[in-house]
Amino acid sequence: MAIIQSNILIIDDNKEIRESLELFLRRHFSNIKTLSSPKTLISTLNQEDFDVILLDMNFLPGKHSGNEGMFWLREILNFDREAIVILITAYGKVNIAVEAIKEGAFNFILKPWDNNKLLSSIKAGIKLRKSQQEVEKLKVQKKALNSIIDQNFSYLKGLSPEIRQVDELIDKVAETDANILILGENGTGKEFVARQIHKKSKRNDQVFMSVDLSALTETLFESELFGYTKGAFTDAKEDKQGKIEAAHGGTLFLDEIGNLSMHLQSKLLTVLQTKSITRIGSNKPIPVDFRLICATNKPLHTLISENQFREDLLFRINTVEIEVPPLRKRKKDLTIFSNYFLDIYSKKYGKGKLELSKSANQKLENYSWPGNIRELKHAMERAVILTTKNTLTPDDFAFTDLSSNTAHHDTLNLDELEKLAIQKAIKKSEGNMSKAADLLGISRTTLYAKISKYGI
């Protein structure tokens, strides 16, 4: 029989009991520690972590009330509220056992004990302790991950009057559970707004589940959002939880909701109406509770008039609308963002202390930024990578101002022509990358790859 890796603490004033328990338990568990008195209990717990604690209920001669055991049980739980404590006594009464369990004891064992029952109880206690530790570990990891994500989105805040109005609206709606629709061009920071709402809400200790609906095909929509059961289709090797179910208790962020087909809009509306999902391959509805936040760069009211978006779905998702202004309307924030990215990428690529010249700043301010903050981020990274100077000048920024006639130069270079076509498409679509991709006859993923390639 394999030895279970675990720490067991035995506290009993009877030497024979301690030795008997230790001898028996060493055959099953890796580490056994004993104490003859609870007086050193707390100092022992400070030095070592135990999976299960076996605690006698009576230590004073002639005392059989169990009060001492109850006192030390409370002390242990005050030290560690999730400690697994099994009380052991030769004077068992139902009322004492009930009180002990109410106080937080894991189990109550009578002397002389049954070895099999004691062993089963300890194993169950260890399993619970390990589960508690795993949950705590996941919480710590989640907190660390959220902290990293928050840092990555922190630059989007800004100080302009336009974004301060957005901040005020975030503060008003965050404490409610109202469904929020965030509008704005690509790259303006719609996901940042959604994360800020979640961070300031009563669900902030739960999951923030982000789903890019534009990345889901018709065939993947249900399996990704609703999940499936084992054997539901050929590749369903095991049960899988969908993203909506995973968002239970937290916030569900549906990005690019304007890209959903009418058929998929109907399925989503059913979920919002019933507050439940049904996995593929199952007939059993699963209740879900989440805060819904959606985002889009498309004019949903126009799409409704064109029969491309359901009006009843819009009513469900936009209890409150928040519009994030484009970067060209937040010029006061441009310097903040530019210096932020300059600092980030100069450190990332080991370029030392870099700064922007006045003329470079002027060029950045004069540009319309159809790709908004995301475009500024790419432009600044490219400039930092390629520069060999300590001060960035206008020549370090390769984007073309499409408002000037210089964009219409005569060239047959394919790369130049492709770059120019992309710039024109972005400008014509006013920064709407989905529309720009449609104009160019390519996918959004391909468009972003080419934007990165040409440093647009």
N, C-alpha and C positions, 0 to 999 in steps of 0.2 A: 504493500500500500504506500503510495507516494505521500511524502510529508508536505503539508500545506504551509506555504511561506506566510507566516503571520506572527504577530506579537500578542501574547496573552498575559494578562496580569491577574494574579490570584491574591486576594486580601482576606486572611483568616487568622485568628489568634491561636487556633488549634494546630500544633505542629504536625500531628498525624494526618489531619485533613489536608494541610498544605502539601505534605510529601506524597500522599496518596493521589491527590489531584495532579501534581506535577509529574509523577511517574506515569500515570495514565495518559495525560495530554501530550507528553513528549513523544509518544508513539505516533502522534497525528499532526503536531504543529511544530514549526521550526524554532520558536523562541518562547520560553515560559519564564516569567519572573514572579517572585512571591514576596509578599510583605506580611509581617506578623501583626502590624498595627497600621491603622489608617492615618496616624499622625503625620507620616512622611508621604502621604498619598499625593498631595498637590505638587510637592517638590519633585516627586517621581514623574508625574505627568508633564512637568515642565521640561524634563530631560529626555523623555522618550514618548513616542506615539504608540498607542495600543489599539489593536483592532477590537478586542473584547476584554472587558473587565469583569472578573468573578468576585462579587463582594458579599462577605458574610454580613448578617443583619444584627448580630449581637456580639459585643466585645467585652463588656464588663461582666464579671462573675455574678451569677444569680439574676441577671437581667435578660428577660426573654420577650420584651415588648416589641422589639424591632425598630425602636425609635432611632437607635444609633445608625442602623443601616439606612434608614430614610434620610437622616441628616447628611450622611456621607454621599448618598445618591444625589442629593440636591447640590452638594459641593462639586461633585464630578461634573454634573450637567451645567452648573454655573461656569465651570472652567471650559467645558466643551459640550455645547448643547446637542451635538450629534453623537456623543459617546454611546457605545453599545455596552450596557451594564446588565449583567445577569445576577440577580440576587439569590443567595443560597442560605437556607435556614433549616434548623431541625424542629422549629416551632411554627409550623405553617398554619395560618388562619386565612380564610377566604377574604375577610375585610382588609387584611394587611396586603395580600397579593393584589387585590383590586386597587388599593391606594398606591402601591408601588408602580403599577402599570400606568395609572393616571399621572403619576409624577414624572414618568418618562423612562422607567426601566424597560429593557427589551424582553426580559422573561423572569420567571420566578421558579426556582428549583428547590425541591425538598430534599433534606438529608434523611437517610442515605439515598443517594441519587441512583438513577438508572443510567448506566454508562452510555447506552445507545441514545437515550433521550437527551442527555447532557451533550453528547457529541453532535447530535443533530441541531440542537439549539445554538451551540457555538459556531458551527458551520454556517447556519442561517445568519447569525450575527455578523460573521466575517464577510459574507456575501453582501449584506446591506451596507457595511462599512466601506467596502470597496466601491460599491455603487455611489455612495455619498461622495467619496473622494473623486470619482470620475466626473460626477456632476460638477463638483467644485472646480476641478481642473478645466472643464469645458467653459465654465463661467469666467474663469480667469483668462482663458484663451480668447473668448468672445470679447471680453472687455479690452484686452490688448489689441485685438483686431479692429474693433470699433474705434479705438483711440488712433490707430494708424490711418484708418479710413477718414476719420474726422480731420486729421492733419492734412491729408491729401486734398481735402475739399475746402480747407480753411481759407485759402487765398481768394476764394470767390466772393467773399463778403463785401469788401469795399466800404467806402465812406460817403459816397455821393447821395444827394437828397433822394434820387430815384430809388436806390436800393434800400435806403432807410425806411421808405414807405413800405417796401416789401417786408422788411424786418418787423415793422409794427404789426402788419397783418399776420405774420407768422406767430407772433406772441399772442394775438387774439384767438387764433384758431387752434393752436397747439394743444391747449388743455381740453378741448372738446374732442368728440369722436367723429366730427363731421367729415364727410367725404370731400376731398380737395382735388381740384383740377388746376394743374400748373401749366401755363401757356408761355411760349417764348421760342425764339429761334434756336437752332442747334448751337451748342457751345456756350450758352448764356449761363448755365448753372442750375438747370431745373432739378437735377438730382440732389444738388446741394441743398436747395430749398426743402425738398422732401425729407432729407436727413435731418435738417434743422427742426422741422415740425415733429419728427419722431423723437429726436433728442430732448425736446422740451415737453413731450407729452407724458401722460401717465403710463404709457406702454414702453418707456425708454429702457427698461431693463429686459425687454423681450426682443425678439429678432426683427431686423429690418430686412425684408425680403425684396430684392430688386429684380424685376423681370423686364428684359428688352423684348417687347412684343414684335418688333420689326425683324428680330432674328429667328422667330418661330414660324415654320411653315405650317400649312393647314394640317398636315399629317402629324406634326410634332406637338401641336398646340395642346391637345387633350392629355397626352402622356406626360408632358412637362408640367402642365398646370394642375391636372387632376390626379396624376399618378396612375398606377396599374397594379393588378394582382399577378402573382406567379401563374404563367401559362396563358395569360390573356392574349398573347400573340407569340410568334416564333421566338423572338429574342428576349421575352420576359422570363428570365431565369429565376427571379425572386420578386417579392413584393417591393414596390417603390412608392415612396411618399411624394406627392406632387408639391409644387412650390406654393400653391394656395394653402394646402394643409400644413406645410412647414411654417407658414406665416401665422398660424393660430396663436392668438394672444398678443401678437405684435402688429407690425405695419406691413402692408402689401403695397409695393410701389410698382405700378404698371407704366413703364415708359413707352412712348410712341404708340399710344392707344389709338390714334387716328389712322394707323396702318392696318387695323383689324378689318377683315372682310365682314360683310353683313352676317354671314353664317356663323362666324366665330363671335361676333358681337352678341348674337342671340344666346349662345352658350354661356358667355360671361354674364349676361343679364340674368339668366336663370340662377347662377350662383349667388349673385347679389340679392336677388329676391328671396331665395330660400335659405340663405346663409348655410349652405351645405354643398358638398361635392360628392361625386360618386366615382370611384376609381374605375378605370377601364377593366372589364372582366368581372365586375361586381355589381350587385343590385342594391347594396347596402349604402344608404346615404351617410356621410360623415359630417357632423356639425362643425362649422368653422366660425371663429370669431376673430376679426382683424379690422384694423383701421385702413381704409382704402385711400391711396393717393395716386392720381394718374397724371401723366404729362404728355404733351404733344406740341409739335410746331405747326400743326395743320389747323385751318379755320373750320372747326367742327360745325358751326352754325351754317356755313356755306355748304359743307358736305351733306348736312341734313336736307337742305333745299335741293341738292342734287341726288338725293336718295342713296347716298353713300355712307351715311351714319345714322343710327337709330336715335330718334329724339328721346324715347323713353330711357335709353341707356345714358344719354347726356344728362337727363334729370337726376339719374342715380349717382353719377360721379362728380357733379359740380355743385354741391351744396354751397361751396365757396370757391371762387376762381381767384388765382394769383397769377399775375402776368409779370414775368421777369424781363426787365428792359434789356435791349441789345447793348453791346459795348459802345457803339457809336453814340448812344444817348447817355453814356456814363463816363464821359471823357475825364472827369475828375478822378476816376478810379484807375485810369490807364497807367499813370506813373507808379501807383502802388503795385499793380500787377506786374508791370515791366521789371521793376526792381526786385520783386519777389522771385520771379522766374530767373532773373539774372543771377541772383544769389544762389538759388537752388542748383542751377546747372553749372555755374562756375565751380561749386564745391564738388558736384557729381563728376565733372570731367577734369578736375585738378587744375583749373586755370587761374587759381589765385583770386585776388581782388579785382573784379572788373567793374567798369562803370559805363554809363551811356553819355555820349557827347550831347550838347544842346541841339545840334543839328539832327542827330539820330532821334532824340526825343521828339523833335518837331516833325520828322518824317512819320513817326509812329502815330502822332496826334492827328496828322493830316489824312491818314489812311482810314478807309471806311470799315475795315474789319468785318467782312461778311461772315466769316467763320467764328466771330466773337472771341471769347477768352480762350477757347480751344485753339484757334488759329494763332493768337498771340503767343500761346505756350509753345507751339511748334516752331514759330518764327524765331523766338528767343533761344530755343534749344539749338536750332540750326546755326544761328549766329555765334553762339558760344563755342560750338564744336569747331567751326571753321576759322574763327579769329586767331590771329597770332599777336594781337595787340592787347594792351590793358584797357583801352577805351574803345567802345564800339561806335562806329560811324555809320552814316546812312548807307554806305556801300556794303555793310555787313548784313543788310536786310534785302532779300532778293525779290520780295513781292512786287507786283506791278500795279501802279495806280491806274485802274481801268477808266478813270474819269478823264485821263489825258489821252492825247493822240498818239503817245508813244506806244500804246498797246496795239496799234494797227500797223506796225512796221512790216515790211515785206521780207518774209523768210520762208524757206522751204525745209528748214530743219524740223524733222518729225517731232522731236522732244519739245522744241519751242512751240510748235503748232498745238501739240497736245496740252501743254501747260497753259497756253493762251485760251484754248477751248474750255478748259476746266475753270479758269478764272472768270471767263465770260458767263459760263453756266451758273457759277456760284453767285455772281452779281445779279444775273437775270432772275434767279430764284430767291434773291434777297437773303442768302445764307441758309435757305432750306435745303439741306444736303440730300434728302430723299428726292426732292424735285430736281435738283441739279443732276443727280445720278440718272433720273429718268430722261432728262434732256440730252444727256451724253450717251444714253443707251448702255449704261453699265450699272453694276450693283453698288450699294452704299459702301460695302467692304472694299471693293476695288477702288472706289473714289477716294476713300480715306488713305488707302495705300499710295495712290498717286499724289495726293496732297502732301504726304510725308516725303515721297520721292523727290518732288520738285520744290519742297520747302515753301509751299504756298500758305 
